[in-house]
Amino acid sequence: MQKFSHHTWNLKREMASDRIHAALPDPPIQNEEENKEDKAFGNIFAELESVDLPLGTTLRSIYDDQPNAHKRFMEKLDARIRNHDREIEKMCNFHHQGFVDAITELLKVRADAEKLMGQVTDTNRRLQEAGREVTAQTEEVIRCRIQQRNMATTVEKLQLCIPVLEMYSKLKEQLESKRYYAALKTMEQLEKVFIPRVSQYRFCQIMGENLPRLREEIKEISMSDLKDFLESIRKHSDKVGETAMRQAQQHRTFNSAVAKQASIGHYTKPVYSLNGRTHTHTHNGLMIDDDTGDEEEADEEILTAQDLVDFSPVYRCLHIYTVLGDRETFESYYRKQRKKQARLVLQPQANMHETVEGYRRYFNQIVGFFVVEDHILHATRGLVTRAFTDELWNMALSKIIAVLRTHSSYCDDPDLVLELKNLIVIFADTLQGYGFPVNRLFDLLFEVRDQYNETLLKKWAVVFREIFEMDNYSPIPVETEEEYKLVVSRFPFHDAEIEKQDFPKKLPMSQSVPQIYTQVKEFIYASLKFSESLHRSSTEIDDMLRKSTNLLLTRTLSSCLQNLIKKPHIGLTELVQIIINTTHLEQACRYLEEFITNITNVSPETVHTTRLYGLSTFKDARHAAEGEIYTKLNQKIDEFIQLADYEWGMAESDGRASGYLMDLINFLRSTFQVFTHLPNNNNDHASMSGKVAQTACMSACKHLSTSLMQMLLDTELKQISMGAIQQFNLDVIQCELFASSEPVPGFQGDTLQLAFIDLRQLLDLFMVWDWSTYLADYGQPTSKYLRVNPATALALLEKMKDTSKKNNIFSQFRKNDRDKQKLIETVVKQLRSLVNGMSS
């Protein structure tokens, strides 16, 4: 409204100004003087039209100016008013329809406002009428409450004496039924509540005099009951501990179920308390209060410490001594006796480590003891303190750890160690639920875990030995597609070439390979069982599994493989199969890595992830098998060499090689054919198999050459004829033919034949009798007999010299023989000079 009034005033002022201007005549043509005058009057009009400026000064300036100024001002004012009138008329014509519409809307609103006002008035009237009835009822309620209070006061005054007599009668009944704690409470009520109300009566005075005597009787009886309680509490502790640990195990099982059902929204609250601190049960996933339940819930009621142990002697004695002001004596006596009992409980049986029941009984007694103490701590005020229970627990914890460390070291059964671990976890979880620190127990579990791993390693060592003993060390025959899938399901074998072959076919590894792989996975599962419920992260569990698996591979399996390789009944064929087996097991190590990763969900790219050392284990076993192949091959060659039966004094050779040597060469041929079965499905394995075969072949040829050379130079052999040399040459020729036949592919040129080069040059020297060339070219790189050592030639030549002397009795009478003998003596001298020159 203020804005509207202000706008109306401005509008009227503008209209007046316009009327003033309209009244003024049209201005004549102005000169410069008139322009100045118009400007001055314009400023005056602006000041008059402004409502914020005072008008006195402005009006005074009109009359103070030149004569006739007032008349000119009025003329100017009339002109200005006429101008404003014209503008107001234009504005009104423009806004007239809007003004009419606004007035019409206001008239409509006024009708609705009157209607609303009537409704509000009617509502207010009805509310006032309803309030009168409520007010009347409230006053009636107040009157009833006053009457009720008056009646209660009257009844209380009339029956003051009746409760006293009833309470005293109740006291007598409680004493007769030996309910001393309740009787003490009744006496307290009589003294503090009932007797003071009617103390003016004589019977109340008599009651008051009897109460102290009754208290002394109760004190004596309750102390006797306390001693009986302390004597029997150890028997009950075992049952209490068993119940508490069973509930803890159920709690763990429940948590596991909750974790599995969390994704589908099922949840039930655990019922886990031995001291009655949990007040809800679960029924079909709903929370139900203990006090509201049917008979079915009553059957599922959880036992508490009060259900298993009658603590009333403790409560009675504590209260009596407290009332008599001798509480400290009672507390000291109780704590002293419980300390003695704690030491007895912590003493294990000598054969506790033999069965899991021995450990269970031991843990049950300890848990029962501390559950009882925890109940006493919370049910009484100050009989035992947290400091006292902590002191008892620290003493007990040190003893428990020492006992478990000692007895667990006697155990060599992994199942028993695993049971012990589960008991320790339940034991720790149970006591942790009662507020006792158990970190040291979980630290002990790491020691038990090492013991568990050791027992697992021993067990799996037996398993591996049995697998190796039962293996036939031959490729696995596969008759049908089902058999092939069965093998592949147990061992990750993939070979495109073998898969393309028709059935029946053979897989390169023997039966022990999938069995070993399966057992390694079983070991990982067994090791994982120990890691359950240890409250460790996935990374720590992954590290535990990898370390224990590394121990299995690098210690147990490696040792079994090494022992297997060294066994005398393992032949060359078995050794070759072992090399094949270790190659496939080495390839399977990455699948074991993936297996562990899938179990723990820890990426192998994690910085601190431990790697499996299976590659080095199987490489070492393969190298040992290769070395054993070389050794056994040389031993077999020595066995054939021992069958050699040369007639060293024969005049002429038989014209064919010796039988033992031909048998030896045939054996070598068949043996090296076995090496074609070595794995060569990729470049690395192909080079490895070729290297093993070549090394074995070269080693055999060198050993054969050395053995033949040693046979010629044997000190036991005193004489050798030229016929024997010829026969020996035939055998060496067969060796050279074998070397040149490329028994193992991959040798370049005559590399293998060079193994017999020393024998060949030595035999050629004696067969050709080319001593002049040998002596002339000795020491030169281009010598034809460069590999013939003077000492070797001298030893063999002396054996032939002695033969010539023995067999040719009449040789001295034949000129050729005499010349040959002289030549031999001359060569012997020269050879000796060479040998002496070499030694000097």
Backbone hydrogen bonds, N-H to C=O, Kabsch-Sander energy under -0.5 kcal/mol:
donor,donor_aa,acceptor,acceptor_aa,energy
5,S,1,M,-2.8
6,H,2,Q,-2.6
7,H,3,K,-2.4
8,T,4,F,-2.3
9,W,5,S,-2.6
10,N,6,H,-2.3
11,L,7,H,-2.3
12,K,8,T,-2.9
13,R,9,W,-2.8
14,E,10,N,-2.5
15,M,11,L,-2.3
16,A,12,K,-2.8
17,S,13,R,-2.5
18,D,14,E,-2.4
19,R,15,M,-2.4
20,I,16,A,-2.4
20,I,81,I,-0.6
21,H,17,S,-2.4
21,H,79,A,-1.5
22,A,18,D,-2.8
23,A,19,R,-2.0
23,A,78,D,-3.4
24,L,20,I,-0.9
35,N,31,N,-1.9
36,K,32,E,-1.6
37,E,33,E,-2.1
38,D,34,E,-2.9
39,K,35,N,-2.1
40,A,36,K,-2.0
41,F,37,E,-2.7
42,G,38,D,-2.3
43,N,39,K,-1.7
44,I,40,A,-1.8
45,F,41,F,-2.8
46,A,42,G,-2.0
47,E,43,N,-1.9
48,L,44,I,-2.5
49,E,45,F,-2.7
50,S,46,A,-0.8
51,V,49,E,-0.6
53,L,50,S,-0.7
59,L,55,L,-2.7
60,R,56,G,-2.4
61,S,57,T,-1.6
62,I,58,T,-0.8
62,I,59,L,-0.7
63,Y,59,L,-1.2
64,D,60,R,-1.5
65,D,62,I,-0.5
69,A,66,Q,-1.5
72,R,68,N,-2.1
73,F,69,A,-2.4
74,M,70,H,-2.3
75,E,71,K,-2.0
76,K,72,R,-2.6
77,L,73,F,-2.8
78,D,74,M,-2.7
79,A,75,E,-2.1
80,R,20,I,-0.5
80,R,21,H,-0.8
80,R,76,K,-2.0
81,I,77,L,-2.3
82,R,19,R,-1.2
82,R,78,D,-2.3
83,N,79,A,-1.7
84,H,80,R,-2.0
85,D,81,I,-2.5
86,R,82,R,-2.0
87,E,83,N,-1.9
88,I,84,H,-2.7
89,E,85,D,-2.6
90,K,86,R,-1.9
91,M,87,E,-2.4
92,C,88,I,-2.9
93,N,89,E,-2.2
94,F,90,K,-1.7
95,H,91,M,-2.3
96,H,92,C,-1.0
99,F,95,H,-1.9
100,V,96,H,-2.1
101,D,97,Q,-2.2
102,A,98,G,-2.4
103,I,99,F,-2.1
104,T,100,V,-1.9
105,E,101,D,-2.2
106,L,102,A,-2.2
107,L,103,I,-1.9
108,K,104,T,-1.7
109,V,105,E,-2.5
110,R,106,L,-1.9
111,A,107,L,-1.3
112,D,108,K,-1.8
113,A,109,V,-2.7
114,E,110,R,-1.9
115,K,111,A,-1.8
116,L,112,D,-2.6
117,M,113,A,-2.3
118,G,114,E,-1.6
119,Q,115,K,-2.0
120,V,116,L,-2.5
121,T,117,M,-1.9
122,D,118,G,-2.2
123,T,119,Q,-2.6
124,N,120,V,-2.4
125,R,121,T,-1.8
126,R,122,D,-2.3
127,L,123,T,-2.5
128,Q,124,N,-2.0
129,E,125,R,-2.0
130,A,126,R,-2.4
131,G,127,L,-2.3
132,R,128,Q,-1.3
133,E,129,E,-0.9
134,V,130,A,-1.6
135,T,131,G,-2.6
136,A,132,R,-1.8
137,Q,133,E,-2.3
138,T,134,V,-2.7
139,E,135,T,-2.0
140,E,136,A,-1.5
141,V,137,Q,-2.4
142,I,138,T,-2.4
143,R,139,E,-1.9
144,C,140,E,-2.2
145,R,141,V,-2.7
146,I,142,I,-2.1
147,Q,143,R,-2.0
148,Q,144,C,-2.6
149,R,145,R,-2.6
150,N,146,I,-2.1
151,M,147,Q,-2.3
152,A,148,Q,-2.5
153,T,149,R,-2.3
154,T,150,N,-2.0
155,V,151,M,-2.5
156,E,152,A,-2.6
157,K,153,T,-2.2
158,L,154,T,-2.0
159,Q,155,V,-1.9
160,L,157,K,-0.8
164,V,160,L,-0.8
165,L,161,C,-1.9
166,E,162,I,-2.4
167,M,163,P,-2.8
168,Y,164,V,-2.2
169,S,165,L,-2.3
170,K,166,E,-2.5
171,L,167,M,-2.3
172,K,168,Y,-2.0
173,E,169,S,-2.1
174,Q,170,K,-2.4
175,L,171,L,-2.2
176,E,172,K,-2.3
177,S,173,E,-2.1
178,K,175,L,-1.1
179,R,174,Q,-3.1
180,Y,178,K,-1.3
183,A,179,R,-2.2
184,L,180,Y,-2.6
185,K,181,Y,-1.9
186,T,182,A,-2.4
187,M,183,A,-2.6
188,E,184,L,-2.2
189,Q,185,K,-2.1
190,L,186,T,-2.6
191,E,187,M,-2.7
192,K,188,E,-2.3
193,V,189,Q,-2.6
194,F,189,Q,-1.8
195,I,190,L,-2.8
197,R,193,V,-0.5
197,R,194,F,-0.9
198,V,194,F,-0.9
198,V,195,I,-1.0
199,S,196,P,-0.7
201,Y,198,V,-2.0
205,Q,201,Y,-1.0
206,I,202,R,-1.9
207,M,203,F,-1.9
208,G,204,C,-2.2
209,E,205,Q,-1.7
210,N,206,I,-1.4
211,L,207,M,-1.3
213,R,209,E,-0.5
214,L,210,N,-2.0
215,R,211,L,-1.9
216,E,212,P,-1.8
217,E,213,R,-1.8
218,I,214,L,-2.2
219,K,215,R,-2.4
220,E,216,E,-2.0
221,I,217,E,-2.2
222,S,218,I,-2.9
223,M,219,K,-1.9
224,S,220,E,-1.6
225,D,221,I,-2.1
226,L,222,S,-2.2
227,K,223,M,-1.8
228,D,224,S,-1.8
229,F,225,D,-2.3
230,L,226,L,-2.5
231,E,227,K,-1.7
232,S,228,D,-1.8
233,I,229,F,-1.4
235,K,232,S,-0.6
236,H,232,S,-1.5
237,S,233,I,-2.2
238,D,234,R,-1.1
239,K,235,K,-0.9
240,V,236,H,-2.7
241,G,237,S,-3.0
242,E,238,D,-2.1
243,T,239,K,-2.4
244,A,240,V,-2.6
245,M,241,G,-2.6
246,R,242,E,-2.1
247,Q,243,T,-2.4
248,A,244,A,-2.2
249,Q,245,M,-2.2
250,Q,246,R,-2.3
251,H,247,Q,-2.3
252,R,248,A,-2.1
253,T,249,Q,-2.4
254,F,250,Q,-2.6
255,N,251,H,-2.4
256,S,252,R,-2.1
257,A,253,T,-2.2
258,V,254,F,-2.7
259,A,255,N,-2.4
260,K,256,S,-1.9
261,Q,257,A,-2.2
262,A,258,V,-1.1
264,I,261,Q,-1.3
265,G,261,Q,-0.5
265,G,262,A,-0.9
266,H,261,Q,-1.5
272,Y,270,P,-0.8
279,H,277,R,-0.6
281,H,288,I,-1.9
283,H,286,L,-1.6
286,L,283,H,-1.8
288,I,281,H,-1.6
290,D,279,H,-1.5
292,T,289,D,-1.1
293,G,291,D,-0.6
298,A,294,D,-1.7
299,D,295,E,-1.7
300,E,296,E,-0.9
301,E,298,A,-1.2
305,A,274,L,-4.0
307,D,304,T,-0.5
308,L,304,T,-1.4
309,V,305,A,-2.7
311,F,309,V,-0.9
314,V,311,F,-0.6
315,Y,311,F,-2.3
316,R,312,S,-3.1
317,C,313,P,-2.4
318,L,314,V,-2.8
319,H,315,Y,-2.6
320,I,316,R,-2.6
321,Y,317,C,-2.6
322,T,318,L,-2.1
323,V,319,H,-2.6
324,L,320,I,-2.1
325,G,322,T,-1.0
326,D,321,Y,-2.5
330,F,326,D,-1.4
331,E,327,R,-2.7
332,S,328,E,-2.6
333,Y,329,T,-2.2
334,Y,330,F,-2.6
335,R,331,E,-2.6
336,K,332,S,-2.1
337,Q,333,Y,-2.1
338,R,334,Y,-2.2
339,K,335,R,-2.0
340,K,336,K,-1.7
341,Q,337,Q,-2.1
342,A,338,R,-2.2
343,R,339,K,-1.9
344,L,340,K,-1.7
345,V,341,Q,-2.5
346,L,342,A,-1.9
347,Q,344,L,-1.1
352,M,349,Q,-1.5
354,E,351,N,-1.6
355,T,352,M,-0.7
359,Y,355,T,-1.0
360,R,356,V,-2.5
361,R,357,E,-2.7
362,Y,358,G,-1.8
363,F,359,Y,-2.7
364,N,360,R,-2.9
365,Q,361,R,-2.2
366,I,362,Y,-1.7
367,V,363,F,-3.1
368,G,364,N,-2.9
369,F,365,Q,-2.2
370,F,366,I,-2.2
371,V,367,V,-2.6
372,V,368,G,-2.1
373,E,369,F,-2.0
374,D,370,F,-2.5
375,H,371,V,-2.4
376,I,372,V,-2.6
377,L,373,E,-2.5
378,H,374,D,-2.1
379,A,375,H,-2.9
380,T,376,I,-1.9
382,G,380,T,-0.9
382,G,384,V,-0.5
389,T,385,T,-2.4
390,D,386,R,-2.5
391,E,387,A,-2.2
392,L,388,F,-2.5
393,W,389,T,-2.7
394,N,390,D,-2.7
395,M,391,E,-2.1
396,A,392,L,-2.7
397,L,393,W,-3.4
398,S,394,N,-1.9
399,K,395,M,-1.7
400,I,396,A,-3.2
401,I,397,L,-2.5
402,A,398,S,-2.0
403,V,399,K,-2.6
404,L,400,I,-2.9
405,R,401,I,-2.5
406,T,402,A,-1.9
407,H,403,V,-2.9
408,S,404,L,-2.4
409,S,405,R,-0.8
410,Y,407,H,-1.1
411,C,408,S,-1.0
417,V,413,D,-2.2
418,L,414,P,-2.6
419,E,415,D,-2.3
420,L,416,L,-2.5
421,K,417,V,-2.5
422,N,418,L,-2.5
423,L,419,E,-2.4
424,I,420,L,-2.6
425,V,421,K,-2.6
426,I,422,N,-2.6
427,F,423,L,-3.1
428,A,424,I,-3.0
429,D,425,V,-3.1
430,T,426,I,-2.7
431,L,427,F,-2.2
432,Q,428,A,-2.7
433,G,429,D,-1.8
434,Y,430,T,-0.6
434,Y,431,L,-0.8
435,G,432,Q,-1.6
436,F,431,L,-2.3
441,L,438,V,-0.6
442,F,438,V,-1.6
443,D,439,N,-2.1
444,L,440,R,-2.1
445,L,441,L,-1.5
446,F,442,F,-0.7
446,F,443,D,-0.9
447,E,443,D,-0.9
447,E,444,L,-0.6
448,V,444,L,-2.4
449,R,445,L,-2.6
450,D,446,F,-1.8
451,Q,447,E,-2.1
452,Y,448,V,-3.0
453,N,449,R,-2.9
454,E,450,D,-2.1
455,T,451,Q,-2.3
456,L,452,Y,-2.6
457,L,453,N,-2.7
458,K,454,E,-2.2
459,K,455,T,-2.5
460,W,456,L,-3.1
461,A,457,L,-1.7
462,V,458,K,-1.6
463,V,459,K,-1.9
464,F,460,W,-2.9
465,R,461,A,-2.3
466,E,462,V,-2.4
467,I,463,V,-2.3
468,F,464,F,-2.6
469,E,465,R,-2.3
470,M,466,E,-2.0
471,D,467,I,-1.0
476,I,507,L,-1.1
476,I,509,M,-1.8
478,V,505,K,-3.4
484,Y,480,T,-1.9
485,K,481,E,-2.5
486,L,482,E,-2.2
487,V,483,E,-2.1
488,V,484,Y,-2.5
489,S,485,K,-2.2
490,R,486,L,-1.0
490,R,487,V,-0.6
491,F,487,V,-1.7
493,F,491,F,-2.0
499,E,495,D,-2.4
500,K,496,A,-1.3
501,Q,497,E,-0.8
501,Q,498,I,-0.8
505,K,478,V,-2.5
507,L,476,I,-2.8
513,V,510,S,-1.4
515,Q,511,Q,-1.1
516,I,512,S,-3.1
517,Y,513,V,-2.6
518,T,514,P,-2.5
519,Q,515,Q,-2.4
520,V,516,I,-2.2
521,K,517,Y,-1.9
522,E,518,T,-2.3
523,F,519,Q,-2.4
524,I,520,V,-2.1
525,Y,521,K,-2.4
526,A,522,E,-2.7
527,S,523,F,-2.9
528,L,524,I,-2.4
529,K,525,Y,-1.7
530,F,526,A,-0.8
530,F,527,S,-0.5
531,S,527,S,-0.8
531,S,528,L,-0.7
532,E,528,L,-0.8
532,E,529,K,-0.7
534,L,531,S,-1.3
541,I,537,S,-2.3
542,D,538,S,-2.6
543,D,539,T,-2.2
544,M,540,E,-2.4
545,L,541,I,-2.7
546,R,542,D,-2.3
547,K,543,D,-2.4
548,S,544,M,-2.6
549,T,545,L,-2.4
550,N,546,R,-2.4
551,L,547,K,-2.2
552,L,548,S,-2.2
553,L,549,T,-2.4
554,T,550,N,-3.5
555,R,551,L,-2.2
556,T,551,L,-1.4
557,L,552,L,-3.4
558,S,553,L,-1.2
559,S,555,R,-2.1
560,C,556,T,-2.6
561,L,557,L,-2.7
562,Q,558,S,-2.6
563,N,559,S,-2.8
564,L,560,C,-2.5
565,I,561,L,-2.6
566,K,562,Q,-1.6
567,K,563,N,-0.7
567,K,564,L,-1.0
570,I,567,K,-1.2
571,G,569,H,-0.8
575,L,571,G,-2.3
576,V,572,L,-2.4
577,Q,573,T,-2.1
578,I,574,E,-2.3
579,I,575,L,-2.1
580,I,576,V,-1.9
581,N,577,Q,-2.8
582,T,578,I,-2.9
583,T,579,I,-1.8
584,H,580,I,-1.9
585,L,581,N,-2.5
586,E,582,T,-2.3
587,Q,583,T,-1.9
588,A,584,H,-1.5
589,C,586,E,-1.1
590,R,587,Q,-0.6
591,Y,588,A,-0.6
592,L,588,A,-1.5
593,E,589,C,-2.1
594,E,590,R,-2.1
595,F,591,Y,-2.3
596,I,592,L,-2.4
597,T,593,E,-2.3
598,N,594,E,-2.6
599,I,595,F,-1.4
600,T,596,I,-2.4
601,N,597,T,-2.6
603,S,601,N,-0.6
606,T,603,S,-1.8
609,T,606,T,-1.4
617,T,613,Y,-1.7
618,F,614,G,-2.7
619,K,615,L,-2.1
620,D,616,S,-2.7
621,A,617,T,-2.2
622,R,618,F,-2.3
623,H,619,K,-2.6
624,A,620,D,-2.5
625,A,621,A,-2.4
626,E,622,R,-2.6
627,G,623,H,-2.7
628,E,624,A,-2.4
629,I,625,A,-2.4
630,Y,626,E,-2.2
631,T,627,G,-2.3
632,K,628,E,-3.3
633,L,629,I,-2.6
634,N,630,Y,-2.2
635,Q,631,T,-2.4
636,K,632,K,-2.6
637,I,633,L,-2.1
638,D,634,N,-2.4
639,E,635,Q,-1.9
640,F,636,K,-1.9
641,I,637,I,-2.7
642,Q,638,D,-2.1
643,L,639,E,-0.6
643,L,640,F,-1.2
644,A,641,I,-1.8
648,W,646,Y,-1.1
650,M,647,E,-2.2
662,M,658,S,-1.8
663,D,659,G,-2.4
664,L,660,Y,-2.1
665,I,661,L,-2.6
666,N,662,M,-2.4
667,F,663,D,-2.3
668,L,664,L,-2.3
669,R,665,I,-2.5
670,S,666,N,-2.4
671,T,667,F,-2.3
672,F,668,L,-2.5
673,Q,669,R,-1.2
674,V,670,S,-0.8
674,V,671,T,-0.9
675,F,671,T,-0.6
676,T,673,Q,-1.4
677,H,674,V,-2.0
678,L,675,F,-1.4
686,A,682,N,-2.7
687,S,683,N,-2.8
688,M,684,D,-2.2
689,S,685,H,-3.2
690,G,686,A,-2.6
691,K,687,S,-2.3
692,V,688,M,-2.5
693,A,689,S,-2.6
694,Q,690,G,-2.7
695,T,691,K,-2.8
696,A,692,V,-2.8
697,C,693,A,-2.5
698,M,694,Q,-3.1
699,S,695,T,-2.8
700,A,696,A,-2.5
701,C,697,C,-2.5
702,K,698,M,-2.7
703,H,699,S,-2.6
704,L,700,A,-2.8
705,S,701,C,-2.8
706,T,702,K,-2.8
707,S,703,H,-2.6
708,L,704,L,-2.5
709,M,705,S,-2.3
710,Q,706,T,-2.7
711,M,707,S,-2.0
712,L,708,L,-1.8
713,L,709,M,-2.2
714,D,711,M,-0.7
717,L,714,D,-1.0
718,K,716,E,-0.6
720,I,799,K,-0.9
721,S,648,W,-3.0
723,G,650,M,-0.7
724,A,650,M,-0.6
725,I,721,S,-1.8
726,Q,722,M,-2.3
727,Q,723,G,-2.4
728,F,724,A,-2.9
729,N,725,I,-2.2
730,L,726,Q,-1.9
731,D,727,Q,-1.6
732,V,728,F,-2.2
733,I,729,N,-2.4
734,Q,730,L,-1.8
735,C,731,D,-1.9
736,E,732,V,-2.5
737,L,733,I,-2.6
738,F,734,Q,-2.4
739,A,735,C,-2.2
740,S,736,E,-2.5
741,S,737,L,-1.2
742,E,739,A,-1.0
747,F,744,V,-0.7
749,G,747,F,-0.5
751,T,748,Q,-1.4
754,L,750,D,-1.3
755,A,752,L,-1.5
756,F,753,Q,-1.9
757,I,754,L,-1.2
760,R,756,F,-2.7
761,Q,757,I,-2.4
762,L,758,D,-2.0
763,L,759,L,-3.0
764,D,760,R,-2.7
765,L,761,Q,-2.1
766,F,762,L,-1.6
767,M,763,L,-3.2
768,V,764,D,-2.7
769,W,765,L,-1.1
770,D,765,L,-1.1
771,W,769,W,-1.1
774,Y,770,D,-1.9
775,L,771,W,-3.0
776,A,772,S,-2.4
777,D,773,T,-2.7
778,Y,774,Y,-0.6
780,Q,777,D,-2.2
783,S,780,Q,-1.8
786,L,783,S,-1.0
788,V,785,Y,-1.4
789,N,787,R,-0.7
793,A,789,N,-2.6
794,L,790,P,-2.7
795,A,791,A,-2.4
796,L,792,T,-2.2
797,L,793,A,-2.4
798,E,794,L,-2.2
799,K,795,A,-1.4
800,M,796,L,-1.8
801,K,797,L,-2.2
802,D,798,E,-2.2
803,T,799,K,-1.3
804,S,800,M,-2.1
805,K,801,K,-1.9
806,K,802,D,-1.9
807,N,803,T,-2.7
808,N,804,S,-1.5
809,I,807,N,-0.9
811,S,808,N,-1.2
813,F,810,F,-1.6
814,R,811,S,-1.4
818,R,814,R,-2.4
819,D,815,K,-2.5
820,K,816,N,-2.5
821,Q,817,D,-2.4
822,K,818,R,-2.2
823,L,819,D,-2.5
824,I,820,K,-2.5
825,E,821,Q,-2.3
826,T,822,K,-2.9
827,V,823,L,-3.0
828,V,824,I,-2.8
829,K,825,E,-2.2
830,Q,826,T,-2.2
831,L,827,V,-2.9
832,R,828,V,-2.5
833,S,829,K,-2.1
834,L,830,Q,-2.1
835,V,831,L,-2.8
836,N,832,R,-2.9
837,G,833,S,-2.2
838,M,834,L,-2.2
839,S,835,V,-2.1
840,S,836,N,-2.2
